[in-house]
Amino acid sequence: MKTFAFIIFMIICVMLTAEEKGKPFFFEGALYQDWMGFKTEGSDLYQKISTRLKLTLGNRPGDGLTVFVDVRNRFTPGDQGKNVLTLYDIRVSFDSIKSKFFFSLGQMNLYDSAGIGILTGAVAGYKINKYLGVGAYGGLEPDIYNTTWDTDYRKYGAFVRYIGPRARQFSLSYNMIRFNNQNERRFLYLSTLMPVSNALIFFGTMEYELDSKIRTADRLSQLFINSRLNLGRYADVTVHYSSGRGLDYHQFLLEQSQNPSIQNTELDRFYYSQSYGARLSITPIKKVRLHLSRQESEQKDLLIKNHTTGFGFTFSDIMKTGVSLYANYNLNRGDYSESDTYYISASRNFGKVYWTLNYANFYNGVRVTGVGSPTLVRLQLPSQQTISTDLFIVFSRALAVSLDYAYSNQESTSDHQFFVRLILRK
């Protein structure tokens, strides 16, 4: 029934866009067909098949009525296998340089203007001038993994947005999240991308809570700043700062009711933290780049402070052979730090074939916990070694294939991970 409703929705959208006279029908899209396999010693092969479809059709974005589609279906074979349809983006949008009004209707992502994530509903706005616009939104919180909607979980808000020359962007929004007819959260969201000059670029986001029950010291619930300064043709500096509480209040209440002790422990550990650092990159000669970085991390609730010093290099297209090298070493120190980590990568460009070989003493990957429940984790042990290789092949402008393999070895076990992706573009 859900798939049938989706097909009907698409047919109506295409018919609406086709009604606009005098314009060629615009169509652009990509199809990703993936297979992922994961094997540990003493266990069966865990695998998933995924199909993702991304479409833009009707008119070019910004030139009238346009339909956007981004959906994925995952299939897990086996006795516990099932299909999971994920709806990332299904919306009809109208925007044109000839119109003061713009709107979107359907399921969409509002991180750019409101910072509330996924919304099923409507957004409408008015352009005050060429660069400045105001708007409002309202709708429901979707469960993109179950393709369901919770009518008790609602989102409302208003925003002002500036998109100017040289990629300058600024947005400020007032957002209200209600659950079961009660205000769950009210906050201001600010996002800015500001190229100050040819040498300095600034990006930042901020969330500020408005509920009077929240202490003043906790009102600034999220802050992220990243800035890059070019010191000429041979050097640049990047600095970053992040601080915030990554706590979903609605999800917290649901999980607390199901398993109070475990969930409370997990959430408290990351309730409030901050990290900041800087990275200096130097290009002494062409195609050679050196870097030195320093980062401080803190979990304020647990009084844990960690320090990381990193250094490494990049050597591109060595002796015009198409071979490139990259290496990085991190010295990790502090109250609860990891062991020192290193990463080495070699790649070769053969024209339409790009090959990479990686070696590290840590592993970012997938572990299966429970019945068919993959979880992203980061493993790093003194005895762990990981080697991986990637092969990307371009057959034509419309067809490409990616082949990945990773082998991770520990004292007591070893893991194999396989990934195959077929990419079709129009």
Backbone hydrogen bonds, N-H to C=O, Kabsch-Sander energy under -0.5 kcal/mol:
donor,donor_aa,acceptor,acceptor_aa,energy
5,A,1,M,-2.3
6,F,2,K,-2.1
7,I,3,T,-2.2
8,I,4,F,-2.3
9,F,5,A,-2.2
10,M,6,F,-2.1
11,I,7,I,-2.3
12,I,8,I,-2.3
13,C,9,F,-2.2
14,V,10,M,-2.5
15,M,11,I,-2.3
16,L,12,I,-2.3
17,T,13,C,-2.2
18,A,14,V,-2.1
19,E,15,M,-0.7
19,E,16,L,-0.8
20,E,17,T,-1.2
21,K,19,E,-0.5
23,K,20,E,-0.6
26,F,58,G,-1.9
28,E,56,T,-2.3
30,A,54,K,-2.4
31,L,424,L,-2.9
32,Y,52,R,-2.8
33,Q,31,L,-0.5
33,Q,422,L,-2.6
34,D,32,Y,-0.6
34,D,50,S,-3.3
35,W,420,V,-2.4
36,M,48,K,-2.6
37,G,418,F,-2.3
38,F,46,Y,-3.0
39,K,416,H,-2.9
41,E,414,S,-1.3
43,S,40,T,-1.8
46,Y,38,F,-3.0
48,K,36,M,-2.2
49,I,75,F,-2.7
50,S,34,D,-2.3
51,T,73,N,-2.5
52,R,32,Y,-2.7
53,L,71,V,-2.7
54,K,30,A,-2.6
55,L,69,V,-2.7
56,T,28,E,-2.9
57,L,67,V,-2.1
58,G,26,F,-2.2
59,N,57,L,-0.8
63,D,60,R,-2.2
64,G,95,D,-2.7
66,T,93,S,-3.2
67,V,57,L,-3.0
68,F,91,R,-2.7
69,V,55,L,-2.5
70,D,89,D,-2.6
71,V,53,L,-2.3
72,R,86,T,-2.6
73,N,51,T,-2.7
74,R,84,V,-2.5
75,F,49,I,-3.3
76,T,82,K,-1.9
81,G,78,G,-1.4
84,V,74,R,-2.5
86,T,72,R,-3.9
86,T,84,V,-0.6
87,L,144,I,-1.0
88,Y,70,D,-1.8
88,Y,86,T,-0.8
89,D,70,D,-1.9
90,I,107,Q,-2.2
91,R,68,F,-2.1
92,V,105,L,-2.5
93,S,66,T,-3.1
93,S,91,R,-0.5
94,F,103,F,-3.0
95,D,64,G,-1.4
97,I,62,G,-0.7
99,S,96,S,-1.4
102,F,125,G,-1.8
103,F,94,F,-1.7
104,S,123,V,-2.5
105,L,92,V,-2.3
106,G,121,G,-2.5
107,Q,90,I,-3.1
108,M,119,L,-2.6
110,L,117,G,-3.0
114,A,110,L,-2.4
115,G,110,L,-2.0
116,I,110,L,-0.6
119,L,108,M,-2.7
120,T,140,L,-2.3
121,G,106,G,-2.6
121,G,119,L,-0.6
122,A,138,G,-2.3
123,V,104,S,-2.5
124,A,136,A,-2.3
125,G,102,F,-2.7
126,Y,134,V,-3.0
127,K,100,K,-3.4
128,I,126,Y,-0.7
128,I,132,L,-1.6
129,N,132,L,-1.7
133,G,161,R,-2.5
134,V,126,Y,-2.6
135,G,159,F,-2.5
136,A,124,A,-2.5
137,Y,157,G,-2.4
138,G,122,A,-1.8
139,G,155,K,-2.0
140,L,120,T,-2.9
141,E,150,D,-0.6
141,E,153,Y,-1.9
143,D,148,T,-2.7
144,I,142,P,-0.8
146,N,143,D,-0.9
147,T,143,D,-1.3
148,T,143,D,-1.2
150,D,141,E,-1.4
151,T,149,W,-0.8
153,Y,150,D,-1.6
154,R,152,D,-0.7
154,R,178,R,-2.7
155,K,139,G,-2.6
156,Y,176,M,-2.6
157,G,137,Y,-1.7
158,A,174,Y,-1.8
159,F,135,G,-2.7
160,V,172,L,-2.3
161,R,133,G,-3.1
162,Y,170,F,-3.5
163,I,131,Y,-2.2
164,G,168,R,-3.0
167,A,164,G,-0.6
168,R,165,P,-1.5
169,Q,193,L,-2.5
170,F,162,Y,-2.4
171,S,191,S,-2.5
172,L,160,V,-2.3
173,S,189,Y,-2.4
174,Y,158,A,-2.8
175,N,187,F,-2.6
176,M,156,Y,-3.0
177,I,185,R,-3.0
178,R,154,R,-2.7
179,F,182,Q,-2.6
180,N,152,D,-2.0
182,Q,179,F,-0.9
184,E,177,I,-2.6
184,E,182,Q,-0.5
185,R,177,I,-1.9
187,F,175,N,-2.1
188,L,208,Y,-2.7
189,Y,173,S,-2.3
190,L,206,M,-2.5
191,S,171,S,-2.3
192,T,204,G,-2.5
193,L,169,Q,-2.6
194,M,202,F,-3.6
196,V,194,M,-1.2
196,V,200,L,-1.1
197,S,200,L,-1.7
201,I,228,R,-2.2
202,F,194,M,-1.9
203,F,226,N,-2.7
204,G,192,T,-2.3
205,T,224,F,-2.2
206,M,190,L,-2.2
207,E,222,Q,-2.6
208,Y,188,L,-2.4
209,E,219,R,-3.1
210,L,186,R,-3.0
211,D,186,R,-0.7
214,I,211,D,-1.6
218,D,215,R,-1.4
219,R,216,T,-1.2
221,S,207,E,-0.8
221,S,219,R,-1.8
222,Q,207,E,-1.4
223,L,243,S,-2.8
224,F,205,T,-2.7
225,I,241,Y,-2.9
226,N,203,F,-2.9
227,S,239,V,-2.5
228,R,201,I,-2.3
229,L,237,V,-3.0
230,N,199,A,-3.1
231,L,229,L,-0.5
231,L,235,A,-2.4
236,D,281,S,-2.0
237,V,229,L,-2.6
238,T,279,R,-2.4
239,V,227,S,-2.5
240,H,277,G,-2.2
241,Y,225,I,-2.3
242,S,275,S,-2.8
243,S,223,L,-2.5
244,G,273,S,-2.0
245,R,221,S,-2.7
246,G,244,G,-0.7
246,G,270,F,-0.8
247,L,245,R,-1.4
248,D,246,G,-0.5
249,Y,247,L,-0.9
252,F,248,D,-2.6
253,L,249,Y,-2.0
254,L,250,H,-1.8
255,E,251,Q,-2.6
256,Q,252,F,-2.4
257,S,253,L,-1.7
258,Q,254,L,-0.9
259,N,255,E,-2.7
263,Q,259,N,-1.7
264,N,260,P,-1.8
265,T,261,S,-1.6
266,E,262,I,-2.2
267,L,263,Q,-2.5
268,D,264,N,-2.2
269,R,265,T,-1.5
270,F,266,E,-0.7
270,F,267,L,-0.7
271,Y,268,D,-1.5
273,S,244,G,-1.2
274,Q,298,E,-2.4
275,S,242,S,-2.5
276,Y,296,E,-2.2
277,G,240,H,-2.1
278,A,294,R,-2.1
279,R,238,T,-2.5
280,L,292,L,-3.1
281,S,236,D,-2.7
281,S,279,R,-0.5
282,I,290,L,-3.1
283,T,234,Y,-3.5
285,I,288,V,-0.5
288,V,285,I,-1.8
289,R,314,T,-2.8
290,L,282,I,-3.1
291,H,312,G,-2.2
292,L,280,L,-2.3
293,S,310,G,-3.1
294,R,278,A,-2.3
295,Q,308,T,-2.7
296,E,276,Y,-3.1
297,S,306,N,-2.7
298,E,274,Q,-2.8
299,Q,304,I,-2.4
300,K,272,Y,-0.9
300,K,298,E,-0.7
301,D,272,Y,-0.9
302,L,299,Q,-0.8
303,L,299,Q,-0.8
303,L,300,K,-0.5
304,I,299,Q,-1.8
306,N,297,S,-2.7
307,H,333,R,-4.2
308,T,295,Q,-2.7
309,T,331,L,-2.1
310,G,293,S,-2.1
311,F,329,Y,-1.9
312,G,291,H,-1.9
313,F,327,A,-1.7
314,T,289,R,-2.6
315,F,325,L,-2.7
316,S,287,K,-2.7
318,I,323,V,-3.3
320,K,317,D,-1.9
321,T,318,I,-2.1
324,S,347,S,-2.6
325,L,315,F,-2.5
326,Y,345,S,-2.7
327,A,313,F,-2.1
328,N,343,Y,-2.3
329,Y,311,F,-2.4
330,N,341,T,-3.2
331,L,309,T,-3.4
332,N,330,N,-0.8
333,R,307,H,-3.2
333,R,331,L,-0.6
335,D,305,K,-2.6
337,S,334,G,-0.5
341,T,330,N,-1.5
343,Y,328,N,-2.3
344,I,359,Y,-2.7
345,S,326,Y,-3.1
346,A,357,L,-2.7
347,S,324,S,-2.5
348,R,355,W,-2.5
349,N,322,G,-1.8
350,F,348,R,-0.6
350,F,353,V,-3.5
352,K,350,F,-1.0
354,Y,392,F,-2.8
355,W,348,R,-2.5
356,T,390,D,-2.7
357,L,346,A,-3.1
358,N,388,S,-3.3
359,Y,344,I,-2.5
360,A,386,T,-2.5
361,N,342,Y,-1.3
363,Y,379,L,-2.7
365,G,363,Y,-0.6
365,G,377,V,-1.7
367,R,375,T,-2.4
369,T,367,R,-0.6
369,T,373,S,-2.3
372,G,370,G,-0.9
375,T,367,R,-3.1
377,V,365,G,-1.7
379,L,363,Y,-2.6
381,L,361,N,-0.5
384,Q,381,L,-1.5
385,Q,409,N,-2.1
386,T,360,A,-3.2
387,I,407,Y,-2.7
388,S,358,N,-2.1
389,T,405,Y,-2.6
390,D,356,T,-2.4
391,L,403,L,-2.5
392,F,354,Y,-2.9
393,I,391,L,-0.5
393,I,401,V,-3.1
394,V,352,K,-3.1
395,F,393,I,-0.7
395,F,399,L,-1.6
396,S,399,L,-2.0
400,A,423,I,-2.0
401,V,393,I,-2.6
402,S,421,R,-2.8
403,L,391,L,-2.8
404,D,419,F,-3.0
405,Y,389,T,-2.2
406,A,417,Q,-2.3
407,Y,387,I,-3.2
408,S,415,D,-2.1
409,N,385,Q,-3.0
410,Q,413,T,-2.8
415,D,408,S,-2.7
416,H,39,K,-2.7
417,Q,406,A,-2.5
418,F,37,G,-3.0
419,F,404,D,-2.2
420,V,35,W,-2.6
421,R,402,S,-2.6
422,L,33,Q,-2.6
423,I,400,A,-3.0
424,L,31,L,-2.6
424,L,422,L,-0.5
425,R,398,A,-2.3
426,K,29,G,-2.8
